[in-house]
Amino acid sequence: MHYGNLDRDTAAGRIYRDLSARRGQWCDAWVLMTETRTTAVSTRVSEVRAQLEASGRDERIEVDQRGKKWFYRIVAEPKQMELIA
């Protein structure tokens, strides 16, 4: 998959910066689209998810659908506990 870099002014980068600025707060897809001047928000969110996972950042994007509206937010990835034998 070809996607825009999170650290540059690409559609995925703008989505990432906007959601990061709202850390933990839900954001409506329409608001996200207008504020980041981006179309196909769900596709851009998929790009951001792929890059977060590949880069090993301790963040993840959560999605919620309420009626016909979609909401997104970035939250910290919970740390996994190690079992001590």
Secondary structure, DSSP 8 states (H G I E B T S, - for coil): -----TTSSSHHHHHHHHHHHTTT--EEHHHHHHHHT-S-HHHHHHHHHHHHHHHT-SEEEEEEEETTEEEEEEEE---------
